[in-house]
Amino acid sequence: MLSGRSWTFGDEVTTDDMFPGYAMRLPIPQAAHEMFDASRKGWPEMVRAGDIVVGGANFGLGSSRPVALLFRELGVACLLAESFNSLFLRNCINYGLPILAVPGISSAVTEGDELSVDIVNATVRNNSTGAVLTSKPYPQFLVEILQRGGLLQRLEEDGYLRPGTTD
């Protein structure tokens, strides 16, 4: 179970909005502090470890930037949205960042609400209002990837990669 304070974003938030092109040349720790620079300047400095990002429809559309790494670097515990771009969703799972599409989440959460998220059972409780939302649970193999911290970690643990390598 994950619990944290919510940060809300709208529909059609792109990976370019999240991770500006100029920041792609920076090391991950520095790049993370450039997230949402054009739309929410200073947001990375306000995020606390365990916070939860809530998006609208088609959150994460656009180019395949390694945004999941930046969210993890800032300590974001989980991403929730009405729906996600499919490539963005799978990249987050592969990087071990819990992510869940939850119909109705945008109208059920106000920024700053405290949320509890059960990824395995696909439920979200808004502890500030008492509202409970459910979604379709992930297949077991995707849950295992998340539980092991990402795809590379799962492949290492299963013996498909040598520890500490990507070959």
VOGUMI-294812 format. One record per residue: residue number from 1; z, y, x of N, C-alpha, C in turn. Coordinates in steps of 0.2 Angstrom, whole numbers. Atoms other than C-alpha are relative to their C-alpha. Layout:
N
ATOM  drenmar    n.z    n.y    n.x   ca.z   ca.y   ca.x    c.z    c.y    c.x
ATOM      NUM      Z      Y      X      Z      Y      X      Z      Y      X
...
This chain:
167
ATOM  drenmar    n.z    n.y    n.x   ca.z   ca.y   ca.x    c.z    c.y    c.x
ATOM        1      0     -6      4      0      0      0      0      6      4
ATOM        2      1     -6     -4     -5     17      7      3      6     -5
ATOM        3     -3     -6      4      4     33      1     -1      6      4
ATOM        4      1     -6     -4      0     51      5     -2      6     -5
ATOM        5      2     -6      3     -4     69      0     -7      0     -1
ATOM        6      7      0      1    -21     72     -8     -3      6      2
ATOM        7      5     -6     -1    -35     84     -2     -6     -2     -4
ATOM        8      6      1      5    -49     86    -15     -6      4      2
ATOM        9      6     -3     -2    -67     89    -12     -5     -1     -6
ATOM       10      5      1      6    -82     90    -24     -5     -5      1
ATOM       11      6      5      0    -98     81    -27     -5      1      5
ATOM       12      5     -1     -5   -112     78    -15      2      3      7
ATOM       13     -2     -3     -7   -102     82      1     -3     -4      5
ATOM       14      4      4     -5   -113     77     15      4     -1      7
ATOM       15     -3      1     -6   -109     70     32     -1      6      5
ATOM       16      1     -6     -4   -116     86     39      5      5     -2
ATOM       17     -6     -4      2   -103     96     29      6     -2      3
ATOM       18     -6      3     -3    -90     85     36      0      1      8
ATOM       19      1      0     -7    -96     84     54     -6      4      2
ATOM       20      5     -4     -2   -106     99     60     -4     -2      6
ATOM       21      4      3     -6   -120     95     72      2      3      7
ATOM       22     -3     -2     -7   -113    106     86      5     -4      2
ATOM       23     -6      4     -2    -98     95     86     -1     -7      2
ATOM       24      2      6     -3   -107     80     90      0     -1      7
ATOM       25      0      0     -7   -107     84    108      7      0      3
ATOM       26     -7      0     -3    -88     85    109      3     -7      0
ATOM       27     -4      6      1    -76     71    112      3     -1     -7
ATOM       28     -3      1      7    -69     63     96      6      4     -1
ATOM       29     -6     -4      2    -52     72     97     -2      7     -1
ATOM       30      2     -7      1    -60     89     99     -5      0     -7
ATOM       31      5      0      6    -74     85     86      4      0     -7
ATOM       32     -4      1      6    -61     80     73      3      7     -2
ATOM       33     -3     -7      2    -54     98     73     -6      5     -2
ATOM       34      5     -4      3    -71    104     68     -3     -2     -7
ATOM       35      2      3      7    -72     94     52      0      6     -5
ATOM       36      0     -5      5    -77    105     37      0      7      2
ATOM       37      0     -7     -3    -79    120     48     -3      5     -4
ATOM       38      3     -5      4    -91    129     36      3      1     -6
ATOM       39     -2     -1      7    -83    125     20      8      1     -1
ATOM       40     -7      0      0    -64    123     24      3      1      7
ATOM       41     -2     -1     -6    -61    131     40      8      0      1
ATOM       42     -7      1     -1    -44    126     47      3     -6     -3
ATOM       43     -2      5      3    -43    111     37      3     -6      4
ATOM       44     -3      5     -4    -40     99     51      7      1      3
ATOM       45     -7     -1     -3    -24    108     57      5      0     -6
ATOM       46     -4      1      6    -17    106     39      1     -7     -2
ATOM       47      0      7      1    -20     88     38      6     -3      3
ATOM       48     -5      4     -3     -5     76     41     -1     -7      0
ATOM       49      1      7      0     -5     58     46      2     -3     -7
ATOM       50     -1      3      6     -6     48     30     -3      3     -6
ATOM       51      3     -4      6    -15     61     19     -6     -4     -2
ATOM       52      5      3      4    -28     55      7     -5      5     -2
ATOM       53      5     -5      2    -45     63      4     -3     -3     -6
ATOM       54      3      2      6    -52     63    -13     -6      4     -1
ATOM       55      6     -3      1    -70     66    -16     -3     -1     -7
ATOM       56      3      1      6    -82     68    -31     -6     -6      1
ATOM       57      6      5      0    -99     59    -34     -4      0      6
ATOM       58      5      1     -5   -110     53    -20      3      3      7
ATOM       59     -3     -3     -6    -97     58     -6     -3     -4      6
ATOM       60      3      3     -6   -104     55     11     -7     -1      1
ATOM       61      7      1      0   -122     56      8     -3      4      6
ATOM       62      3     -3     -5   -134     61     22      0     -4      6
ATOM       63      1      4     -6   -136     56     40      6     -4      2
ATOM       64     -5      5     -2   -126     42     48      4      2      6
ATOM       65     -5     -3     -5   -113     52     58      6     -4      0
ATOM       66     -7      4     -1    -97     43     64      6      4     -3
ATOM       67     -6     -4      3    -86     53     52      6     -4     -1
ATOM       68     -6      4      1    -74     39     49      4      0      6
ATOM       69     -4      0     -6    -69     40     67      4      7      0
ATOM       70     -3     -7      0    -65     59     64      6      0     -5
ATOM       71     -5      1      5    -55     55     48      6     -4      3
ATOM       72     -5      4     -3    -45     42     58      4      4      5
ATOM       73     -3     -4     -6    -42     54     73      5      5     -3
ATOM       74     -4     -5      3    -34     66     61      6     -3     -4
ATOM       75     -5      4      3    -23     52     53     -1     -1     -7
ATOM       76      1      1      7    -31     52     36      0     -8     -1
ATOM       77     -2      7      2    -25     36     28     -6     -4     -4
ATOM       78      5      3      5    -39     33     15     -4      5     -3
ATOM       79      5     -4      4    -54     40      6     -1     -3     -7
ATOM       80      1      2      7    -56     39    -13     -5      5     -2
ATOM       81      5     -4      3    -71     46    -23     -2     -3     -6
ATOM       82      3      3      6    -80     44    -39     -5     -5      2
ATOM       83      5      5     -3    -94     36    -29     -1      2      7
ATOM       84      2     -1     -7    -99     35    -11     -7     -2      2
ATOM       85      7      2     -3   -116     35     -2      2     -7      3
ATOM       86     -1      7     -2   -118     16      2      1      0      8
ATOM       87      0      0     -8   -121     19     21      7      3      2
ATOM       88     -6     -3     -2   -106     30     22      6     -5     -1
ATOM       89     -5      5      2    -95     17     13      1     -5      5
ATOM       90      0      6     -4   -100      3     24      2      2      7
ATOM       91     -2     -3     -7    -98     14     40      8      1      0
ATOM       92     -7     -1      0    -80     18     35      4     -7      0
ATOM       93     -3      7     -1    -76     -1     32     -1     -2      7
ATOM       94      1      2     -6    -84     -5     48      5      3      5
ATOM       95     -4     -4     -5    -73      8     57      8     -1     -2
ATOM       96     -7      2      3    -57      1     47      3      6     -3
ATOM       97     -3     -6      4    -55     17     37      0     -2     -8
ATOM       98      0      2      7    -49     12     19     -4      5     -4
ATOM       99      4     -4      4    -61     18      6     -1     -3     -6
ATOM      100      0      3      6    -62     15    -12     -3      5     -5
ATOM      101      3     -3      5    -74     21    -26      5     -1     -7
ATOM      102     -4      1      6    -63     25    -42     -2      5     -5
ATOM      103      3     -4      6    -71     31    -58      6      4     -3
ATOM      104     -5     -5      3    -61     46    -65      5      3      5
ATOM      105     -5     -3     -5    -52     50    -48      0      8      0
ATOM      106      1     -7     -1    -59     68    -48      4      4     -5
ATOM      107     -4     -4      6    -51     73    -65      7     -2      0
ATOM      108     -7      2      1    -35     63    -62      4      2      6
ATOM      109     -4     -2     -6    -30     71    -45     -1      8      1
ATOM      110      0     -7     -2    -26     89    -41      2      0      8
ATOM      111     -2      0     -7    -25     94    -23      7      1      1
ATOM      112     -7      0     -1     -8     91    -16      4     -6     -4
ATOM      113     -3      5      3     -4     77    -28      2     -6      5
ATOM      114     -2      6     -4      5     62    -20     -3     -6     -3
ATOM      115      4      6      3     -5     46    -22      3     -7      4
ATOM      116     -1      7     -3     -2     27    -19     -6     -4     -1
ATOM      117      7      4      1    -17     16    -16      1     -7      3
ATOM      118      0      8     -1    -18     -3    -16     -7     -2      1
ATOM      119      7      2     -1    -35     -7     -8     -2     -7     -2
ATOM      120      2      7      1    -34    -25    -10      0     -1     -8
ATOM      121      1      1      7    -31    -24    -29     -3      6     -4
ATOM      122      4     -5      3    -41     -8    -31      3      4     -5
ATOM      123     -4     -5      4    -28      3    -39      3      6      3
ATOM      124     -2     -7     -3    -23     21    -37      5      2     -5
ATOM      125     -5     -3      4     -7     28    -44      1      7      2
ATOM      126     -1     -7     -1     -5     47    -45      8      1     -1
ATOM      127     -7      0      0     14     48    -41      2      7     -3
ATOM      128     -2     -6      2     14     66    -46     -1      1     -8
ATOM      129      2      0      7      7     63    -64      2     -6     -4
ATOM      130     -1      6      3     10     45    -67     -6     -4     -2
ATOM      131      6      3      2     -8     41    -70     -2     -6      5
ATOM      132      2      6     -4    -15     24    -64     -7     -1     -1
ATOM      133      7      1      1    -33     21    -61     -2     -7      4
ATOM      134      2      6     -3    -42      5    -57     -7      0      2
ATOM      135      7      1     -2    -58      0    -49     -2     -7      1
ATOM      136      2      7     -2    -68    -16    -44      3     -1      7
ATOM      137     -3      2     -6    -59    -25    -30     -6     -2      5
ATOM      138      5      2     -5    -69    -28    -14      0     -7      1
ATOM      139      0      7     -2    -75    -45     -9      5     -1      6
ATOM      140     -5      2     -5    -63    -54      2     -2      2      8
ATOM      141      2     -2     -7    -73    -52     18      0      7      2
ATOM      142     -1     -7     -1    -73    -33     16      7      2      1
ATOM      143     -8     -1      0    -54    -33     13      2     -2      7
ATOM      144     -2      2     -6    -52    -43     29     -2      4      6
ATOM      145      3     -5     -5    -63    -31     39      5      6      0
ATOM      146     -5     -5      1    -51    -17     33      7     -2      3
ATOM      147     -7      2     -2    -35    -27     36      0     -1      8
ATOM      148      0      1     -7    -40    -31     54     -2      7      4
ATOM      149      1     -6     -3    -44    -13     58     -8      2      1
ATOM      150      7     -2     -1    -63    -13     58     -4     -7      1
ATOM      151      4      5     -2    -78    -24     61      0     -3      7
ATOM      152     -1      2     -7    -77    -25     80      6     -4      1
ATOM      153     -6      4     -1    -59    -30     79      0     -7     -3
ATOM      154      1      7      3    -63    -44     67     -4     -4      4
ATOM      155      4      4     -4    -77    -50     77      3     -2      7
ATOM      156     -4      2     -6    -66    -50     93      5     -6     -2
ATOM      157     -5      4      2    -52    -59     84     -3     -7     -2
ATOM      158      3      6      2    -64    -72     77     -4     -3      6
ATOM      159      3      3     -6    -71    -75     95     -8      1      1
ATOM      160      8     -2      0    -89    -67     92     -1      5      5
ATOM      161      0     -5     -6    -85    -53    105      5     -1      5
ATOM      162     -6      0     -5    -75    -53    121      4      6     -1
ATOM      163     -5     -5      1    -60    -43    119     -2      6      5
ATOM      164      1     -6     -3    -63    -25    124     -7      2      2
ATOM      165      7     -1     -1    -82    -26    124     -4      0     -6
ATOM      166      4      0      6    -96    -24    112     -6     -4      1
ATOM      167      6      5     -1   -107    -38    119      2     -7     -1
